[in-house]
Amino acid sequence: MSQVNGGFIAEEPTKLPPDEKNTSISDDVVKKDDPESDNPPERAVWGNQIEFLMSCIATSVGLGNVWRFPFVAYQNGGGAFLVPYIIVLFLIGKPMYYLECVIGQFSTRNSVKVWALAPAMKGTGYAQALTCGYILSYYVSIIALCLYYFAMSFQSTLPWAVCDPSWEDCVPSDPNHNITPTENSTSSAELFFLKTVLRQSDGLEGGLGLPIWDLTLCLFASWLIIFLIVARGVKSSGKAAYFLALFPYVVMIILLISTAILEGAGNGILFFLTPQWEKILELDVWYAAVTQLFFSLSVCTGALVMFSSYNGFRQNIYRDAMIVTTLDTFTSLLSGITIFGILGSLAHELNQEVADVVGSAGTGLAFISYPDAIAKTFMPQLYSVLFFLMMAVLGVGSGVALLSTINTVLMDAFPRIRTVFMSAICCTAGFAIGLIYVTPEGQFILELVDYYGGTFLALFCAIAEIIGIFWIYGLENICLDIEFMLGIKTSFYWRCCWGFITPALMIVVFVYALASYEALLFGGYYTYPDAGYVAGYLMLIVGIAFVPLFIGVTMYKNRTGNCKETVKKSFRSKESWGPRQREHREEWVLFKTNAKADRLMRNPSIIRHIWNILTGGYRRG
């Protein structure tokens, strides 16, 4: 008898449905059966294994590596931040990344339908899809800003390098203009961003205003690029992934080499890497490491599950997951060295300390500090073109993954709609929503959505995902699935992380985030109206509510009159769960049956049973 438990007693293997038919996989093929059935619609596959790897690199290596990681590292101990970051990478990042790739490839399902493994937890998939939607809604507006600056970079004089006559107390970013700054002086790069690009006022009290026409055009261009890439599903996005993944590295290496020869660059790099060891003992630093890792690797948004669901069943997903997670960390470090080299050169030009020219995080760092520094280089136009082209490509890579995630969820729900039409619908809706962010006060909304709809909700989804897979479906079950699919036994490291360390750390981080919560301040100074905070909480609550809502609905549908049996029935894997291909399913059912028989023959105590699962004792003979 299968049973629901703390994740350490493996369930009975899923029976093979008698009416399941073997199917071939091709793109845009419509199934005849009910779109609401548990069986996934026929799907495309990657052209080759490299396309999947390139897509994962393009997804994980994004804007957060360039503008977020360097500043977060600087704020949290410089080189010392790498210690908690790497520890968190091995205890949370790699386990979560590998897990999501495994369940997607094993089941050939999207991030919602994959919860056939524990049906009552299906709300986790919808919460992740909502998180993905929140992030995507503002992410493309940042790509639009990158395109805007890229277009402006072709002028003979960079427009943010000089002051407009109407700007008071302006100091040109161009070093050829010798103006002595005062206490109230502001760089032309900052004034250009706030007054020319955003036309931002002091707050939301006066309303959002109308969309700015030039940013609207850039937003439209950004969505059009993404649409062209995803229009044919993985057939088109897989080919584009080569450019999206590799081109940013070409630019980054060019920028790194050209930056290294600038005077003062070494001071900036040393400033970035010099450890502040006292920071390691602060909980804020560890929390920053976890949140940065989530942003960087794109875990718990459904993108990794979606991409891996297009893999062949026997693809070496373990190798791919290790490559991407290691490369992502390397890229963050590389971008940090490059960016702080530029800022070090800027500090040398101004005869200031590096700390005085770093500026603020987020869009301020990307569109104020960096342009200000670029304007002072010996070839500002070239630097600017390369930098903002790289930023736009990085953004498009992640944007494609986020949109593809939502696309896949909708296409699996409505399989009769062609990929190109679903992509058009999603891109049109995304563009309409994105107009909010290209209004004069759009940055205020962006910060709000990012804070409540991104960070907090992603952490909650991670905890729900871990509980659903390891403590309900069962740690031993998922390890058996991996062994059957990849032919490798899951080591003690993965079992300990999945069974105890990763969930414990995630719960501690989430509780700490709630306990240390402070109301969001835009730019560190502006307090939102009460309606803003209410909207933020609603975004968070709606996402969280999916989980208990689906638990309640599933238990109601499976009610038996006996509470214990209702719970078992609601959380037990569906008969449709398992490998897609019939021959794989038959082999898998036999494999799981034999594994269960072997466990029962040993008849261990509960403590010994848990020990065997954590150490892999059942699979050592």
N, C-alpha and C positions, 0 to 999 in steps of 0.2 A: 504493500500500500504506500503510495507516495504521500508525502506530508510536507506541510509548511513549517519552517523552523528558523533558527538563527543563522541559516546559511551554511551550516557545517554538516548537516545530514542530507546527503544527495537524494534527489527525487528519482522516481521511477522514470525510465526513458520514455520519451514520447512515442506513441504508437503510430505506425504509418497509416494514413488515411487510405482506405481501400479504393477510393475513386481518384486518387491523385495520378496525374499523367505526366510523363516526362515531356518536357518542352524544350525547344531550342530558344536561344536568347537573341533577339535582334531589336534594333531601335525603332521606336514609334509603331510597334505592333500592338494592335488592340485585342484585348482578351474579350471573349464572349460572355464570361461569367459575371456574376454580380460584383460591381466595383467595391462593395462593402465587405466582401469575403476576406478571410484571413490570408488567403493565398496571394502573394504579391503579383502584380501585373508583370508581363514580360518586360525585360529590361535590356538596355544596351550594355556592352562591356567595353573596357578600355582597349584601344588598338594594340597596346603592349604594356608590359609592366612599368616601363619607364614613364609613360604618361601619368600613371597613378602617382609615382614618386614625385614627378615634376609638379603635379597639381597640389600635392600635400605641401611641398616646399613653398609654392606660390601662396598657399593659404596661410601657412604658419609664419612665414617671413613677410611681415607686412609693415604698415606704418608704425605700429607700436615698437618695433625693433629700432627704428630710426629716431623717433622723437620722444618716446616714452621711456624706454630702457635707460638711455644715458642720464636723463634727469633723475629718474627714480634711484638709479645707482648712486649718483652724486649726493642726493638728499639723504641716503640711507647708508652712508659709510664709505662711499667710493669703492676702492678695491675690496674692502672688507665685506661689502654687500654680496660679492661673488660667492662667499662662503655659504651664507644661508640660501642664496639662490640655487647653487649647485646641489646642496643638500635637499632642498625642496624639489628640485628637478628629478632627483633619483627616488624620492619617497612619494611624490604626488604626480609630477609632470609625466615622467615616463610610464608609470603604471596606468594612469588615466588615458594617455595617448594610445598605448598598446591595447588596452581594454576596448576602447571604442573602435579601433581598427579591426580587432578580432570579431566582435559581435556583428559588425556590418558585413564583413566578408563571409562569416559562417552562415548567416541567415539570408543574405541577399535581400535585406529589407532596409527601409529608411528608418530615421530616428524615432518615428512613432510606431510603425508596425513591428519594429524589433522587440517591442514589449509584449509580444506573444509569449515571451519567456516568463513573464509574470504579469498577466493581464490587468490586475488591479492597479499596477503602477504605470499604466499607459499615460496617465496625466503628466508624467515626467517628460515624455516625448513632446507633448504639446507645449509644456513650459519651456523646453529647450528651443522649440520652433519659434515661440514668442520672443524669447531672448534674442534669437537670431534676427527676427524682424525688427526689434528695437535697435540693435546695433547697425543693421543694414540701413535703416531709415536715415541715420545721420552720417554713416560712414561714407556714402557716396557724395554727400555735400562737402566732405573734406577733400575727396578726389577732385571735385569741381574747383576748390580753391587752389589745388596744385596745378590744375590745367590753366587757371587764370594767371597764376604767377609764371607758369611756363610760357604762356603767350606774351606776357609783358617783358620777358627776359630778352626778347629779340630787338628791343629798342637800343639805340646808340648810347643812351644814358639810362640806366635802370631807374624807373620812376620812383622807387622808394629810397634812392640814394640822395635825392635832393629835396629841399623843402618847398612846399607850396607857399606863395606869398600870404595866404590867409591863415597859415598855421602860426600860432604864437609860441614863443620859447622853443623853437625847433632847432635841432642840431643835425646837420646833414650827415648821413651815413657815409657819404663819399669823403675819403680822407683828404682829397684835394681842396676841400672847402675848410679853411681854418677859422672855426668859430669857437670861442671859449664857452663851454657849457656853464650854466648856473644851476642853482639848487632845483629850480622848477623846469629845467630843460627836459625835452623829450626827443628821442631820436626820430629822424624822418621815417625810418622803417616802421616804427610803431604807429606814428601818426598816419602813414599811408594805409596800413592795415585797418586801423580803426575808423578813419574818416573817409578814405577813398574807396577801399574795398568793401568793408562792412557797413559803413555809415551808421555806426552804432551809437546809441544814446546812453543815458545813465541807468536804464533799467526797464522793466516790463510794465511799469505803471501806465505808460502812454500807449500801450498796445504793441503788436508786433510790427506793424507797417506792411507795405506791399513788397512783394519779392523784387529784388534788385535785378534789373534786366540783364546785365552782363554776367552776373553769377548764375542767373537762370539759364542762360545759353550754355554756360559751362556745365551746369548740372544736367541739362539735356544731353550734351555731348558725352558726359560720363555714363549716363544710363544707356545711351545708344551704343557705346563701345561694349559695355557689359552685355547688352542684348545680342549683339553680333557674335559674341564669344559663346554664349549659352544657347543660342537659337536652335542648334541641332543636338543639344545635350552633350554627352561626353565625347561624341564624335568631333565636335568643334572645339569644346573647351580643352580636351586632351591635347589637341594640336597646338592650341594657343599657350598651353602651360609651359612649353619649352621656352618661349620668349619671356613669359611672365616670371618664370623662376630664375632664369639665367641672366637676363639683361641687367637687373639691379646689381648683381655681383660685379659685372663688368664696370658699371659706373662707380660702384663703391670702391673698387680697387684703384680706378683712375683717380678718384677724389682722395683716397688715402695716400697714394704716391705723391700727388701734387701738393697735398697738405703737409706732408712730412718735411718738405723742403722749405716751408715758410718759417720765417723767424718767429719764435715764440711758440710754435706748435708743440714742441717737446714739453714746455711748461704746462700746456693745457692737458696733454696726455698724462703727464705725471700727476696732475691735479685730479684727473678722473680715476687713476689707478691707485693712488696713495690710500692705503687703508686707514680707516678710523675705527680701531678695534673695539672701542667702548660701545659702538653702536650695535654690535652683535648681540648684546644682552637685552636690547630693547625689543619688546613684542611688536612694536610698529614696523620694525625692519622686517621681521618674519612675515607679517601680514602683507607688507608691500611686495615681498618676494613671491608669495602665493598669488596675489592678484595680477602681478606682472606676468607670471608664468601662464595664467589662464588667458590673458589677453594675447600673449605671444604665440602660444601653441594652438589657440582656437579650440580648446577642449570644451565639452559640454554645450556646444551650440548645435550639434547634430551634423556638422560639416564632415567630420572624419568618418562617422558611421555611413553617411551618404556616399562619400567617395569610395570607401572600401567595399560598399555593397555592389559596386560595378566590377570588382576583381574576379578573377578565376578562383575557384574554391581552394586550390592547392598553392596559391601564390604565397611566397615567403614574406608574410606581413610583419613578422618579427624583425627581419632585417630592415625593412622599409621604415618601421616605426623608430628603430634605433638611429638610423641615418638622419631622419628628419629632426628628431628631438635634439640630437647632438649638433647638427648643422644650425639649428635655430639659435642655440646658445652661442655658438661661435659667431653667428651673424650679429647678434646683439652686442657682443664684445667688440667686433670689428667696427660696427657703426658708432659705438661709443667713443672708440679711439679716434675715428675720423671726425666726428662732430666736435669733440673737445680739442682736437688739433686745430680746427678752424677757430673755435672760441679762444684758444690760447694765442693764436696769431692776432685775433682782434684785440685781446688784452694788451699784447705787446705794442700794437699800433697806437692804442689809446693811453699807453703807459699806466695801466690799471691792473689790479689783481684779477685773476680769472673768475673768482667768485662774483665780482662786480659786473661782469658782462654776461653771466649765464642766463639771467632773466627768469621767466616762469615756464611752467610745464605746458604740455598740451599744444593747442593751436598757437599760443603765444610763443613757444619755443620754435615751432616750425615756421611761422610766418612773421615773426618779429626778430628774434635773436639770430636765426640762421641767415635771413636776407640781409640783416645789418652787418653780419660778419662777411658774407659773400661780397657785399658792395665794397669792402675794403681790400679784397684780394687783387692780385696783379692782372687777372683776366676775369673780371666780374661777370660778364655776359656768358662766357663759356661755363664757368662754375654754376651759374644760376640755371642755365638750360639743362645741364647734366643733372643737377640736384633735383630740380622739380620734375624733370622727366622720370627720374628714378622713383621719386615719391609717388607720382601718378601711377606708374606701372606696379609698384608695391601695393597701392590701394586697390587697383583693378583686380589684381590677383586674389586678394582677400574678398573683395566684393563679389567676384564670380562665384567663389565658394559659398558665401552666405546666400546669394540668390539661388544657386543650384540646390541648396538644402531645402529652401521653401518650395522651389519648383518641384523637387522630387516628392515631397510630402503631398503636394496637391495633385501631381500627376498619378501617384499611386492611388489616391482617393478617387480621381476622375480619369481613368485610363483611356477613355475615348477621345480626350482632348489631345491634339498633337503638341509635341514639345514646343514648336515655334509659336503656337498660339498661346500656350500657357506662359511662355517666357515673355511674350508681348504684354499679356495681361498684368503679370507681376511687375514688369519694368514700368508700365504706365502708372500703376498704383504707387510704385516706389517714387517715381518722379513727382506725382501729385503730392504725396506726403512730404517729400523732400523740399518742396517749396517753402515750408515753414522755416527751414534752416538757412535759406538764402534771403530772408527778410532782415531788416536792420537789427532786430533783436534775436536773430536766429541762434547766435552763440549761447545765449542764456538758456534756451530750450535744449540745445545740444548737451550742455553740461548736466542738465537735469535728467535727461533720458539716459545718458551714459552712466550716471551715478546710481540711479535707482533701477533702471531697466537692464543695465549691463552687469555691473560688479556684484551687487547683492543677489540678484536673481541667478546669475551664473553659479555662484557659490552654493546656493540652495539646490539647484539642479544637480550639481556634482554629488552632494550628499544623498539626494534621493536616488540617483543613478547607482551609487555604490551599494546602498541598502537593498535596492531592488535586485541587483545582479548577484551580489555575494552573500547577502544575508537572507534572501528569499529564494531565488533560483538555486543558489548554492555554490560555494567556492569550489567544491570538488567537481560539480557538474561543469562549470566553465573550464576548469583545467582539463577535464576529460574531453570536452569539445575541442580544445586547442590541440590536445594530443592526437585526436582523430584527424583533425583538419591538416595540421602541419607535420605530424609525425615526431613531435618533440615533447618531452615531459617537462612540465612546469616546475621551475626550480624553487628552492626554499625562499629566495629573495622575493619573487613575484607573489608567492602564496602568503608570505607574511605581510607584504605591503597591502595586497588586496583584502586579506582577511581581517587585518587589525590596524596596521600603521596608517595607511592612507585614510580610511574612514575616521579614525580617531583624530588625526591631524585636521581633517576637513571640518569636523564638528567643532573642534577647539577654535579654529580660525573663524568659523561662522559665528560662534557664541561671542568671541572676542570682538568681532566686527559690530555685533549688536550692542554689546556692553560699552564699547568705546565710541558709539555713534555720536556724531556731532552734525548739526544741521548744515547742509551744503551752503557754502559761501562762494559765489562766483568771483573768480580772481582773488579770493581771499578777503574780499571787503564787502561785496554786495549781498544783502539779505533778500531772498526772494519773498514775494507776497505769499500770504498763507495759502492762496489757491495753488501756487506753484508747488509747495510742499505736499499739499493734498493730492495733486496730480501725480507727483512722484511716488507717493505711498500707494496710490491706486494701481500704478503700473506694476509695482512690486507685488501687491496683494493679488492682483488678477493672475499673475504668473504662478505664484505659490498655490493659489486656490485650485489650480488644475489637478494637483496631486490628490488632496483629500476628496475632491469632487468625483474623480474617476474611481477612487477606492469605494466611495459610497454607492455610486451607480453600478459598479461591477458586482458588489456584494448584494445589491438589491436584485439584479438580474439573476444571480446564482443562489438566491435564498433557498434554503432547504427546510427551514423550521428548526434546525440545530445550528447554533452559532458556530461551533467548532468546525462542522462540516462545511458551512457557508464560507468561512475564512479559507479553508483548504481549497475549496473549489474555485474561489475567486483569485487566489494567488498561484494556483498550480498552472504550469505551462500548458498552453493550448496544444491540441493534437497537430496543428499546422506548424508548430515550432520545430526547427531543425534545418538541415541542408535542403536546398531547393531541388536538386536533381534526384530523381527516384533511386538511382543506383547508390548514390551517396547516402540517402536516407536509410535504405535497407542495411547498408554496412554499418551506419552509425547506430541504428537501433540494436543491432546484434552486439556491437562493441560496448554500448552502455549496459546492455543486459548482462554480458559476461563480467563487466567491471562490478556491477552491483552484486552478482552472485559471489564474486571473490571477496567483497567486503563482508557479506553476510556470513561466509564461512569462517571468517576470523572472529566474529562476535566479540568485539572489544568493548571495554567500558566506555562511558561517555567521554571521560578525560582522555583516554587513549585514542578514542575516535577523533576527537578534535586535534590531538597531537599528530595523528597520521595525516589528517587533511592539511595541516599547516606545513608539515615537513615532506609531504608527498609519499608517506609510508606505504599507502595502499598500492602505489604504482612501482614499488621497488621489488616486488616479488616476495 
